[in-house]
């Protein structure tokens, strides 16, 4: 597959999927590889091999003159590579990719991996943002989720990141846990605010059928949180975090001024991005592609010099329309309405689901917090209306 570039300078955003985890969480349906010993050297070499296959590097025609604005290591658990593994991976990345001077460089981490040595290594290779998977400060909830860390480990990790000089710290929480856990959501919100992060991500617990949690739910062992509590916890977090000075700039994300996640914002704006590693998705502005999900299969391909692509999708005009509506409505920046749509969305405004964005040259709307709870339905409705117009 040929690689399209974003303008004359090539891709501006890159995602590297690090699949390794110490264990699988009950709710996880991501492409991961559980390993006691992480093969970090082999993984770094395989990432280098894929970059060369894809024509990425100093002599690669696809990305000649490339300077990334964002680089994101996700997973999986990138921090499980350890200090030496992260340095080895970045040695490969820095050899084949270049970064703008003020590029956002993010590493996802779990609390048990955050040590002073690890943070120092991250700083040496240019990491300036860490996304920490806290999920809860309740030890019972963490054990139920099958997380490795406890609440004290999360507190220590946040302190270590701050003391180590990471410029932007993002903390993740999961809300809408089952009622039987008796989780105190307000307490978790108070604790995360006390840590004074620059960014917070909140995700409602989703029960996927092919997960341990999904199987327990199918047996009747787990009862999903009711919609009313999901809404109450989401709106309560919206109010509490906004009162603390955070901007609710995307359905699941809150940031202090100047600390929006630039990498994720690029996804929501629909710009091209490079995806490297097992199961990684990429977008060249015309088509979306995704790699083999299984680590062993992906590694075998790249080491043999084969492109590890598993599938690709050429976006049609309808695909683009659907994505434009959905992505526009999910962010604080909102969506520009077309002629004739003001009347169609008027009932949404009456229900308090949208609000106007005041600009002189266009009619733009954005979802309220209540509207975001109905995001899928609103996007589908407007897309259907556009298809009939």
Secondary structure, DSSP 8 states (H G I E B T S, - for coil): -----SGGG--SEEEEEE-EESS--TT--S--EE-SS--HHHHHHHHHHHHHHTT-STT-GGGTT--EEEEEEEES-GGGGHHHHHHHHHHHHHHH--EEEEEEEEEEE-GGG--HHHHHHHHHHT--EEEEEEE-S-HHHHHHHT-S--HHHHHHHHHHHHHTT-SEEEEEEEE---GGG---HHHHHHHHHHTT-SEEEEEE----TTSHHHHHHHTTS-----HHHHHHHHHHHHHHHHHTT-EEEETTEEE-TT---HHHHHHHTT--BEEESTT-EEE-SSEEEEE-SSHHHHHHHHHTT---EEEEEE--HHHHHHHHHHHHHHBTT-EE--TT-HHHHHHHHHHTSEEEE--SSS-EEEE-HHHHTTHHHHHHHHHHHHHH-
